[in-house]
């Protein structure tokens, strides 16, 4: 694909301000020149990227997809620039941490407090990674420590330390018919509307198997970004049911009026691991891993 950074800057600016004239002012180029660049880009791609709505240019489906790529690329460049500045200034004592399938970290503050007592001059960054794929991010040196449960063909290239076993549970409103059930079967999911993280989108390559019994036939699956609050709000608002790790869902039970229900006569469980790159770890990174293990390895999954 013949696309460069200037093309992505054009897309970002035009989508942000809604016109080529305003985008040209932001990018310090003339409007005719910017218009020609957009035309050439659309010609190379073989499709339009913007639709006109009144006086505004609005990204269409193709434009939105290109913008998603642009945001990712610009984010990576900004992260690289910060890292290079830290290296240049002698402040490379940082830990970049991510957790798979979760955007809630109620257990993290005690880890950070203990770590900062041991290494007060180190920085900790909580990172999001594309496609909820922390193993690839580890191997590409975009994160240093990851909390993972979905293992793939690359996991033999990282160091995995088992932490704890957790149960996958159905999450429903407290008044839902399932709330009083001892456990759910495959047939219970037939005709049900599911709300899931977009890593379960079956059109993605690769896609993860749905977190429900294999024989189930749900009516519709709505997927959305890996933002736990968003999924929980959808369920609490009666827009479907979801399946989450118990320890991720449990903090929302009281605040959102939810119930957690076991899936299967034998609970559906997963093992969580601490993942790092192989080889010796710097002292500050070793200290962070030790504190993470100390607080999570002995941890029991919360009760609903």
C-alpha positions in Angstrom: 0.0 0.0 0.0 1.5 3.3 -1.1 0.7 5.5 1.9 3.2 7.6 3.9 3.1 9.7 7.1 2.1 12.9 5.2 -1.0 11.0 3.9 -1.9 9.9 7.4 -1.4 13.5 8.7 -3.8 14.7 5.9 -6.4 12.2 6.9 -6.1 13.0 10.6 -6.3 16.7 10.2 -9.2 16.6 7.7 -11.2 14.3 9.9 -10.6 16.5 12.9 -11.5 19.8 11.4 -14.0 18.7 8.7 -12.6 20.7 5.7 -9.6 20.8 3.5 -9.3 24.6 4.0 -9.0 24.2 7.8 -6.8 21.2 7.5 -4.4 23.0 5.1 -4.1 25.8 7.6 -3.2 23.3 10.3 -0.6 21.6 8.2 0.8 24.9 6.8 0.2 24.0 3.1 -2.2 25.5 0.5 -5.7 24.2 0.1 -5.2 23.3 -3.6 -2.1 21.3 -2.8 -3.8 19.4 0.0 -6.8 18.7 -2.2 -4.5 17.3 -4.9 -2.8 15.1 -2.3 -6.1 13.7 -1.1 -7.2 13.0 -4.7 -3.9 11.2 -5.4 -4.2 9.2 -2.2 -7.8 8.1 -3.0 -6.7 7.2 -6.6 -4.0 5.0 -5.3 -6.3 3.3 -2.9 -9.1 3.0 -5.5 -11.8 4.4 -3.2 -13.0 7.6 -1.6 -12.2 8.2 2.1 -14.5 11.1 2.9 -18.2 11.9 2.2 -19.6 15.4 2.1 -22.3 16.1 4.7 -23.4 19.7 4.2 -20.2 21.7 4.4 -18.2 19.1 6.3 -16.0 16.3 5.0 -16.8 13.2 7.1 -14.8 9.9 7.0 -16.7 7.0 5.4 -16.0 3.4 6.3 -12.8 3.3 4.3 -11.6 6.6 5.8 -12.4 5.4 9.4 -10.4 2.3 8.8 -7.4 4.3 7.6 -7.8 6.7 10.6 -7.6 3.8 13.0 -4.3 2.8 11.4 -3.1 6.4 11.6 -4.0 6.7 15.3 -2.0 3.5 16.0 1.0 4.6 14.0 1.1 8.1 15.6 0.7 6.6 19.0 3.7 4.3 18.4 5.8 7.2 17.2 4.9 9.3 20.2 5.8 6.3 22.5 9.1 5.8 20.7 9.9 9.5 21.0 9.3 9.4 24.8 11.4 6.3 25.2 14.3 7.8 23.2 14.1 11.0 25.4 14.3 8.8 28.5 17.3 7.0 27.1 19.0 10.3 26.1 18.3 11.8 29.6 19.4 8.7 31.5 15.9 7.9 32.7 15.4 4.5 31.2 14.2 3.0 34.5 10.6 2.5 33.4 8.1 -0.4 33.4 5.5 -0.6 30.7 2.7 -2.9 31.8 -0.5 -4.2 30.1 -3.2 -6.6 31.0 -5.1 -8.8 28.5 -8.9 -8.6 28.3 -9.3 -6.0 31.1 -9.3 -2.3 31.6 -10.0 -2.4 35.3 -7.0 -2.5 37.8 -8.3 -2.3 41.4 -5.5 -4.7 42.5 -2.7 -2.5 40.9 -2.3 0.3 43.5 -0.9 -2.0 46.2 1.6 -3.3 43.6 2.6 0.2 42.6 3.0 1.4 46.2 5.2 -1.5 47.1 7.2 -1.1 43.9 7.8 2.6 44.4 9.0 2.1 47.9 11.6 -0.2 46.5 12.4 1.8 43.3 11.3 5.4 43.9 12.8 6.9 40.8 11.3 4.4 38.3 8.3 5.2 36.1 5.3 2.9 35.5 3.1 3.2 32.4 -0.1 1.3 31.9 -0.2 0.6 28.1 -2.9 -0.4 25.7 -1.8 -2.7 22.9 -3.3 -3.2 19.4 -5.8 -6.0 19.0 -5.4 -6.9 22.7 -2.3 -8.8 21.8 0.3 -8.4 24.6 2.5 -11.2 23.5 3.3 -9.5 20.2 3.8 -6.2 22.1 6.3 -7.9 24.5 8.3 -9.3 21.6 8.3 -6.0 19.8 9.5 -4.3 23.0 6.4 -2.1 23.3 5.7 -3.4 26.9 7.9 -5.0 29.5 5.4 -7.0 31.6 2.0 -8.4 30.6 -0.8 -10.2 32.5 -2.1 -12.8 30.0 -4.6 -15.7 29.8 -5.0 -16.3 26.1 -2.0 -18.2 24.9 -1.0 -18.5 21.2 1.8 -19.8 19.0 4.2 -17.1 20.2 4.0 -17.8 23.9 7.0 -20.2 23.7 9.1 -17.1 22.9 8.3 -15.4 26.2 8.7 -16.3 29.9 5.4 -17.3 31.6 4.9 -17.5 35.3 1.5 -19.0 36.5 -0.4 -16.7 38.8 -3.8 -18.0 39.6 -6.8 -19.7 38.1 -10.0 -17.8 37.5 -13.5 -18.7 36.4 -15.2 -17.3 33.3 -18.8 -16.4 34.3 -21.9 -15.1 32.6 -22.7 -11.6 33.6 -26.4 -10.6 33.7 -28.7 -8.1 35.4 -29.7 -9.2 38.9 -33.3 -9.7 37.8 -32.4 -11.8 34.8 -33.8 -15.4 34.8 -30.3 -16.8 34.8 -29.4 -15.1 38.1 -30.9 -17.9 40.2 -29.5 -20.7 38.1 -26.8 -23.0 39.6 -25.1 -23.1 36.3 -25.8 -22.6 32.5 -25.7 -25.2 29.7 -25.0 -24.8 26.0 -28.7 -24.7 25.3 -29.2 -21.7 27.6 -27.1 -19.6 25.2 -29.3 -20.4 22.2 -31.1 -17.3 20.9 -29.3 -15.1 23.4 -27.8 -11.7 22.5 -24.2 -11.5 23.6 -22.1 -8.5 24.2 -18.3 -9.3 24.0 -14.9 -7.7 23.6 -14.0 -7.3 19.9 -11.2 -9.9 20.2 -14.1 -12.4 19.9 -15.2 -11.0 16.5 -15.3 -14.1 14.4 -14.5 -12.1 11.2 -11.0 -11.2 12.6 -7.9 -13.1 11.7 -7.0 -14.7 14.0 -10.2 -14.8 16.1 -10.6 -16.4 19.5 -13.3 -19.0 20.1 -16.4 -17.6 21.8 -16.2 -17.9 25.6 -19.4 -20.1 25.7 -20.0 -23.8 25.3 -19.1 -24.9 21.7 -22.6 -26.2 20.9 -24.3 -22.9 21.8 -26.1 -20.9 19.1 -26.5 -17.3 20.2 -28.9 -15.0 18.2 -26.6 -12.0 17.8 -23.1 -11.0 19.0 -22.3 -7.4 19.5 -18.6 -6.7 19.8 -16.9 -3.6 21.1 -13.4 -2.4 22.2 -11.7 -4.0 25.2 -13.3 -1.5 27.7 -14.8 -3.3 30.6 -16.9 -0.4 31.7 -18.6 -0.2 28.3 -19.4 -3.9 28.2 -20.8 -3.8 31.8 -22.9 -0.7 31.0 -24.5 -2.5 28.0 -25.4 -5.5 30.2 -26.7 -3.4 33.0 -28.8 -1.5 30.5 -30.5 -4.7 29.3 -28.7 -4.9 25.9 -27.6 -8.4 26.3 -25.4 -10.7 28.4 -21.7 -11.0 28.5 -19.0 -13.5 29.7 -16.0 -12.1 31.7 -13.4 -13.4 34.1 -14.8 -13.5 37.6 -12.1 -11.3 39.0 -12.8 -8.6 36.3 -16.6 -8.7 36.7 -16.9 -9.1 40.5 -16.2 -5.4 41.3 -19.2 -4.3 39.3 -21.8 -6.6 40.9 -23.0 -4.2 43.6 -22.5 -1.0 41.8 -24.4 -2.1 38.6 -26.9 -4.5 40.0 -25.4 -7.6 38.3 -25.3 -11.3 38.9 -22.5 -13.7 38.0 -23.5 -17.2 36.9 -21.3 -20.3 36.4 -21.1 -21.7 32.9 -21.3 -25.5 32.8 -21.5 -28.2 35.5 -17.7 -28.0 35.6 -16.7 -24.3 35.8 -15.0 -22.8 32.8 -11.6 -21.7 34.1 -8.5 -20.1 32.8 -5.0 -19.7 34.1 -3.5 -16.2 34.3 0.2 -15.7 33.8 2.8 -13.0 34.2 4.6 -12.7 30.8 8.0 -11.1 30.2 10.7 -11.4 27.6 13.2 -14.2 28.2 16.6 -13.6 29.7 17.9 -11.6 32.7 15.7 -8.7 33.8 17.1 -5.3 35.0 16.8 -4.8 38.8 13.9 -2.3 38.6 11.9 -4.6 36.3 12.7 -7.6 38.5 11.3 -5.6 41.5 8.1 -4.9 39.7 7.6 -8.5 38.7 8.3 -9.7 42.3 5.6 -7.3 43.6 3.1 -8.3 41.0 3.7 -12.0 41.8 3.5 -11.5 45.5 0.1 -9.9 45.3 -1.5 -11.9 42.5 0.0 -15.4 42.9 -1.6 -15.8 46.4 -4.8 -14.1 45.3 -8.1 -16.0 45.4 -10.8 -15.1 42.8 -13.5 -13.0 44.4 -16.9 -14.3 45.1 -19.9 -12.7 43.4 
